């Protein structure tokens, strides 16, 4: 397949923005998706590069675009396919950069997903193993035959790797995801933690080959060998094609599982229904305990958030789960079990997910244990509240908050919607909430210190370098302005909560 073949596929609706005939005649070796600013280490010669252009903003100008396109040119990319959804259109500076660095540029309209492109290339480029002429292959014929049989029989990726590399002496090899999850390994491959696996992917030595599949930021799979000469390049690419077919079949199974998860989550949101059948369809036990997880990826569509959540939960394969969309479109999952290890595993995987899209906020909220299926609706409410607390704690970053973490008043209030917190603070603090004058700012400071010192006049005076009589005067003034009596515990709590909600 060549680059210009993409323009002939009406279903993709691609637009050529720049590209000379010689560039469009380049053969396509694969597809990779990235929104990294410096993607060179993940690219292979001849690949189509799909990018949503999340890495670029209008204020970045031409310089950042030049760095990105130069990396593609140096890696030998066949073309850049740029999504129009993020900015409404492909920026002119990117067109100029592609022209300067001689990289063909095609625009992908918002209604076309990167998966549509990946599947089109996959079907056009490779097809089935059985349709390929025997003389094309570097893998021995008996190995190809056995691998085709294993694929047809639904073999696990460990079995595919073992058979694919056995005739080469079984070198240590892993199939890794971009987040450091070990999908499979050859028998002699050492066990890797997610952190070690991510280091493997960024190591300069050895061989890392991307496996074709879904083009989302959380979907990357890589074939990793530590030795640069452990296998001939043509053999590695053929093994990668086999694994791509496995992944293609697995994606179909995941689509079916996603539909079953959506049905279970619909029952969870309603709080009633035939939970036994829905849990069975998702491969989950009929009895609890369960936890519910709700995830949010910035303000994006829920699809990527569902994939991010599923990738994180796959890091703990012993805990069955069903991840999909709630009726309101949010990404969520029902997870079997109530062990704290599950929450800990989710937290450990979350930074790696954020690294895949470092400029995109990614948060999750986890419920407490739901003893029975009938408790799932209440658990969903807990998880939603915990998600709000996670977003409040770090609005532009990433984090996981469990309802079990809400053990302080400040943590509890963090889950209250921002507009409600602001209204409460304004109402309770009264004129002090506006702090428009120097005197009001001093009173707020005095209130904060007084409450932090548990109502001690002497310690408050010492910290603020004031006479105790001055502290008494200020507290009286605060009580007048707020209508609260600071000798009462409930009024102290009101004012403390109002300060936390600012």
Helices and strands as residue ranges (DSSP letters): H 3-6, G 10-12, E 15-18, H 21-24, E 30-33, G 40-42, E 47-51, G 58-60, H 61-75, E 79-83, H 92-101, E 105-108, H 114-125, G 129-131, G 134-136, H 141-152, H 157-166, E 173-177, E 182-185, H 194-202, E 207-211, E 221-225, H 233-270, H 275-281, E 290-297, H 302-313, E 321-325, E 331-336, H 340-356, E 362-366, G 373-375, H 376-393, E 398-402, G 403-405, H 409-414, H 418-429, G 430-433, H 438-452, H 457-464, H 468-482, H 489-500
